[in-house]
Each structure stands twice: as structure tokens, then as C-alpha cells.
Amino acid sequence: MPRVLVAVIVLAIYVYGLVDVIRTDKHLTRGISKTSWIIVVLILPVVGAALWFIIGRPRAGSPAPQSYSHTTAPDDDPDFLRNLELRRRNQAEADRLKKLKDELQAKERKLDGGTSGTGGADGKGKPDGNHRGDKHPKESHHPENDAHGTDEVK
């Protein structure tokens, strides 16, 4: 009778330890991973179960993971708020880059229009270079033409 009692106690410890390992959340196990604990308890029935209860089992004071079975409002969901903030930052950065690009293009057009001597960015100026603003026209330099863009007559 004592042999049967010892066998029943060993079997109860083994089964209880194995079930406890299986039911424990994988993030709460201590020491080694949950899968490793299951293997240890299966290979070393009594010793593995004893090690699980001493080393691997979560402590009584450790908080249980919160599981929300109901949906949360967007303003209560930290992941949603974090993603919303990231999207807002990305959009602000995209807007800033677009504004800078537009300003750069406007400056390039202004610069091209003032220095190219073709009468603007569209290139529809006089081809002979004989228009207002030219400092060195292609014609010869005469005092009558030295008005530099004025209608002054000598």
C-alpha cells in the first residue's frame, strides 16, 4: 500500500506540474522559456516539476497581464495615439519639405529669369541680345546706344 501511495503522489506532482507549466503565460515564466520548462518536466518528471515550482513558476506578487476583451475608444488606446502622433509628424515633415521645394523652385525661376538674358524663364526674349537690361549687347558700343535701358537722347 505505501508503494501505491508514493506512486500516486509522484504522478499527481508530475501531472499538476505539467498542467501548471502549460497553463502559465509564456511571458511570466522565470529562468528559461515556457517550451523549455515543458521539456524539463516531461523528461524529468518529479525533479522537473519540483524545479518548476521552485524556480520557474511566477511569483504570487507578479501582476497578471491585462487582457481587454472589449474594444477601447481611440483616445484611450496608447498604440493608436502613438501611431496618430507619428502620422502627424510625418505629414508635417512632408508639408515642410513640399514648401521648401516650392520655395527653391520659385527662387530658381527668379534666378533664371534675371541672369539668363533671354527675357524670362520661358526663354522668349529677343535673340540678338538687344533688349533692356543687357550690359553687353552684341552690337558695337556707340555713345548713342549708351543709355543703359533709358529713353534718353543725346
C-alpha positions as CSV (number, residue, x, y, z in Angstrom):
1,M,0.0,0.0,0.0
2,P,2.8,2.5,0.7
3,R,4.2,1.9,-2.8
4,V,0.9,2.7,-4.4
5,L,0.6,5.9,-2.3
6,V,4.1,7.0,-3.3
7,A,3.3,6.3,-7.0
8,V,0.1,8.3,-6.8
9,I,1.8,11.2,-5.1
10,V,4.6,11.2,-7.8
11,L,2.0,11.0,-10.6
12,A,0.0,13.8,-9.0
13,I,3.0,16.1,-8.7
14,Y,4.0,15.3,-12.3
15,V,0.6,15.9,-13.8
16,Y,0.0,19.0,-11.7
17,G,3.4,20.5,-12.6
18,L,2.9,19.8,-16.3
19,V,-0.6,21.3,-16.4
20,D,0.7,24.3,-14.4
21,V,3.5,24.9,-16.9
22,I,1.2,24.6,-19.8
23,R,-1.4,27.0,-18.4
24,T,1.2,29.6,-17.4
25,D,1.6,32.6,-19.7
26,K,4.9,32.4,-21.6
27,H,5.8,35.9,-20.5
28,L,5.6,35.1,-16.8
29,T,7.9,32.1,-16.7
30,R,11.2,32.6,-14.9
31,G,14.6,31.1,-15.7
32,I,14.0,29.5,-19.1
33,S,11.3,29.7,-21.7
34,K,8.0,28.0,-21.4
35,T,8.8,25.4,-24.0
36,S,12.0,24.5,-22.2
37,W,10.1,24.1,-18.9
38,I,7.6,21.7,-20.6
39,I,10.5,19.6,-21.9
40,V,12.2,19.6,-18.5
41,V,9.0,18.5,-16.8
42,L,8.4,15.8,-19.4
43,I,11.9,14.4,-19.3
44,L,12.5,14.6,-15.5
45,P,9.0,14.0,-14.1
46,V,9.5,14.6,-10.3
47,V,12.7,16.7,-10.4
48,G,11.4,18.8,-13.3
49,A,8.1,19.5,-11.6
50,A,10.0,20.4,-8.4
51,L,12.3,22.7,-10.3
52,W,9.3,24.3,-11.9
53,F,7.6,25.0,-8.6
54,I,10.8,26.4,-7.0
55,I,12.5,28.3,-9.9
56,G,10.2,28.7,-12.9
57,R,6.7,29.4,-11.6
58,P,5.7,33.0,-11.5
59,R,5.7,34.6,-8.1
60,A,2.4,35.3,-6.4
61,G,3.0,39.1,-6.3
62,S,3.7,39.4,-10.1
63,P,1.0,41.2,-11.9
64,A,-1.1,39.2,-14.3
65,P,-1.2,40.5,-17.9
66,Q,-4.3,42.7,-18.5
67,S,-6.4,41.4,-21.3
68,Y,-9.1,43.7,-22.6
69,S,-12.0,41.7,-24.1
70,H,-13.8,44.9,-25.0
71,T,-12.8,47.4,-27.6
72,T,-11.3,50.6,-26.4
73,A,-12.0,54.1,-27.7
74,P,-9.3,55.5,-29.9
75,D,-8.4,58.2,-27.4
76,D,-7.9,55.5,-24.7
77,D,-5.7,53.3,-26.9
78,P,-2.0,54.1,-26.4
79,D,-1.0,52.3,-29.6
80,F,-3.5,54.4,-31.6
81,L,-2.3,57.6,-30.0
82,R,1.3,56.7,-30.7
83,N,0.6,55.9,-34.4
84,L,-1.5,59.1,-34.7
85,E,1.4,61.2,-33.4
86,L,3.8,59.5,-35.8
87,R,1.4,60.1,-38.7
88,R,1.0,63.8,-37.7
89,R,4.8,64.2,-37.5
90,N,5.3,62.5,-40.9
91,Q,2.6,64.7,-42.5
92,A,4.1,67.9,-41.0
93,E,7.6,66.9,-42.3
94,A,6.1,66.1,-45.8
95,D,4.4,69.5,-45.8
96,R,7.6,71.3,-44.7
97,L,9.6,69.5,-47.5
98,K,7.0,70.4,-50.1
99,K,7.0,74.1,-49.0
100,L,10.8,74.1,-49.2
101,K,10.8,72.5,-52.6
102,D,8.3,75.0,-53.9
103,E,10.4,77.9,-52.5
104,L,13.5,76.5,-54.1
105,Q,11.8,76.2,-57.4
106,A,10.5,79.7,-57.2
107,K,14.0,81.0,-56.4
108,E,15.4,79.1,-59.3
109,R,12.9,80.5,-61.7
110,K,13.5,84.0,-60.4
111,L,17.3,83.5,-60.7
112,D,17.0,82.0,-64.2
113,G,14.8,84.9,-65.3
114,G,17.2,87.6,-64.0
115,T,20.5,86.2,-65.2
116,S,19.9,84.3,-68.4
117,G,19.3,87.3,-70.6
118,T,16.6,85.6,-72.5
119,G,13.8,87.7,-71.1
120,G,12.4,85.2,-68.5
121,A,12.3,81.6,-67.6
122,D,10.3,80.7,-70.7
123,G,13.2,81.8,-73.0
124,K,11.1,84.1,-75.2
125,G,13.4,87.1,-75.2
126,K,15.0,88.8,-78.2
127,P,17.6,86.5,-79.8
128,D,20.0,89.4,-80.7
129,G,20.6,90.4,-77.0
130,N,19.4,93.9,-77.8
131,H,16.9,94.5,-75.0
132,R,16.8,96.4,-71.8
133,G,19.0,95.1,-69.0
134,D,21.8,93.8,-71.3
135,K,25.1,95.2,-70.1
136,H,27.0,93.9,-73.1
137,P,24.8,93.9,-76.2
138,K,26.1,92.1,-79.3
139,E,26.2,95.3,-81.3
140,S,29.2,97.7,-81.3
141,H,29.4,100.1,-78.5
142,H,28.3,103.7,-79.6
143,P,27.6,106.6,-77.3
144,E,24.1,107.0,-78.8
145,N,23.3,103.5,-77.6
146,D,24.9,104.0,-74.2
147,A,21.6,104.8,-72.4
148,H,21.6,101.5,-70.4
149,G,17.9,101.0,-70.6
150,T,16.7,104.6,-70.6
151,D,15.0,106.5,-73.3
152,E,17.5,109.4,-73.0
153,V,18.7,111.0,-76.2
154,K,22.0,112.9,-76.5
